[in-house]
């Protein structure tokens, strides 16, 4: 089973559409899918505080799994993501591409 929340819901929806009946999942739910990804990741004063806590962890996770994102054909911008100063910048380089 899988649950996708906000942007994760968009990623889960895309995965399910691509995997179709070949997915090992037997159930999935997507909650609060953002319709405008650009707007959904913009920083407000509240989000800026959260950004600082999240971005370091996201960059660490990316470094640990960089081989999954290095294929240029996939369109990920590893350099931009590793230098990201905000959640929005990271999302633009990695997540929005997927």
Beta strands, then each sheet from edge to edge (+ up, - down):
strand 1: 2-5
strand 2: 28-31
sheet 1: 1+ 2+
end
